[in-house]
Structures are given as structure tokens and as C-alpha cells.
Amino acid sequence: MDSKRLTKAEEEIMQILWDLKEAFVNEIIEKFPEPKPAYNTVSTIVRILVKKKFVAHKAFGKSHQYYPLMSKKEYADKYFSNFVQNYFSNSYQSLVSFLTRQEKLDIKDMEAIRAMMDDEISKQKGGENE
């Protein structure tokens, strides 16, 4: 898999392909909100995604049906790991510290996150005793 990040336009098309599983260019365009992008624009971006090895296609005469080569989860894992490495010196502790200081997180959000962390800590500690 190519390690290049997706541009915003490429990511929009990948989101559609991840939802549809496979699609022709016209089907991809149908999923865009108004104003819809031009056929040639979407076709060009899809060909770039093929070149980057994010997408492959099946030929049906002169038409091509495209499908993702990387799952949404695989891309999210890779992108998030790179994000943490590039912006938080590969420290998840720094990321969590940053998140907890954001005004967008209210106490309810932080309590929910803490509960998830406590559950995961319990699972991992429980696994050590087996």
C-alpha cells in the first residue's frame, strides 16, 4: 500500500467507496451533495487513487467499477498513527493531555473517556494474570 495521505477530495471519494464497497464513477457522483462535481473531476481523482494503490477496478467493456484496496479502519489506523507521531511526538499521553484541555470536551465526555480507559486497563491487567 502506498503510504501517501489522501487529499480532501480523494478522502471524500474513498468515504463513498467504503460505503458502497464498489461503484462506477456515476454512482460515486450520485452520493455527493449538490452541487455535484463534474464527471471528469471524479474520474481523474479515482484514477489518482488507483495510481496511489488505494483503489482498484474491474473492467466492464469501456466502463470501470472501482473498489477500495484498503479498508476504512486500515486507513484510519495508519492516518491516526501518523497524526500522533507528527503532532504529539508519538506520545498518546501528550494527545490525551491535549484533548482534556480542549474546551470542546465537557465533563460528560471526559467521564465517558475515563470509563473506557478504566475498562481497557482492567482488561489488560486481567490478561496478565492468566
RAQUI-V178113 format. One record per backbone hydrogen bond with DSSP energy under -1.0 kcal/mol. CO is the residue of the C=O (numbers start at 0). NH is the residue of the N-H. E is the energy in kcal/mol with one decimal. If there is no record, write none. Layout:
# RAQUI-V178113
co=CO nh=NH e=E
co=CO nh=NH e=E
This chain:
# RAQUI-V178113
co=6 nh=10 e=-2.8
co=7 nh=11 e=-2.1
co=8 nh=12 e=-1.7
co=9 nh=13 e=-2.6
co=10 nh=14 e=-2.7
co=11 nh=15 e=-1.6
co=12 nh=16 e=-2.6
co=13 nh=17 e=-3.2
co=14 nh=18 e=-1.7
co=15 nh=19 e=-2.9
co=16 nh=20 e=-2.6
co=19 nh=21 e=-1.1
co=22 nh=65 e=-3.1
co=23 nh=27 e=-1.9
co=24 nh=28 e=-2.5
co=25 nh=29 e=-1.9
co=28 nh=31 e=-1.5
co=37 nh=41 e=-2.1
co=38 nh=42 e=-2.9
co=39 nh=43 e=-2.3
co=40 nh=44 e=-2.3
co=41 nh=45 e=-2.6
co=42 nh=46 e=-2.1
co=43 nh=47 e=-1.9
co=44 nh=48 e=-2.2
co=45 nh=49 e=-2.0
co=46 nh=50 e=-2.3
co=47 nh=51 e=-2.4
co=48 nh=53 e=-2.7
co=48 nh=54 e=-1.3
co=49 nh=52 e=-1.3
co=53 nh=68 e=-3.2
co=55 nh=66 e=-2.4
co=57 nh=64 e=-2.8
co=59 nh=62 e=-2.0
co=62 nh=59 e=-3.2
co=64 nh=57 e=-2.5
co=65 nh=22 e=-2.5
co=66 nh=55 e=-2.6
co=70 nh=74 e=-2.3
co=71 nh=75 e=-2.7
co=72 nh=76 e=-2.9
co=73 nh=77 e=-2.2
co=74 nh=78 e=-3.3
co=75 nh=79 e=-2.9
co=76 nh=80 e=-2.2
co=77 nh=81 e=-2.2
co=78 nh=82 e=-2.4
co=79 nh=83 e=-2.7
co=80 nh=84 e=-2.2
co=81 nh=85 e=-3.0
co=82 nh=86 e=-2.6
co=83 nh=87 e=-1.9
co=83 nh=89 e=-1.7
co=87 nh=90 e=-2.3
co=90 nh=94 e=-1.7
co=91 nh=95 e=-2.6
co=92 nh=96 e=-2.4
co=93 nh=97 e=-2.4
co=94 nh=98 e=-2.6
co=95 nh=99 e=-2.5
co=96 nh=100 e=-1.1
co=98 nh=101 e=-1.3
co=101 nh=104 e=-1.4
co=105 nh=109 e=-2.4
co=106 nh=110 e=-2.9
co=107 nh=111 e=-2.2
co=108 nh=112 e=-2.5
co=109 nh=113 e=-2.7
co=110 nh=114 e=-2.4
co=111 nh=115 e=-2.1
co=112 nh=116 e=-2.6
co=113 nh=117 e=-3.0
co=114 nh=118 e=-2.4
co=115 nh=119 e=-2.3
co=116 nh=120 e=-2.7
co=117 nh=121 e=-2.4
co=118 nh=122 e=-2.4
co=119 nh=123 e=-2.6
co=120 nh=124 e=-2.7
co=121 nh=125 e=-2.5
co=122 nh=126 e=-1.8
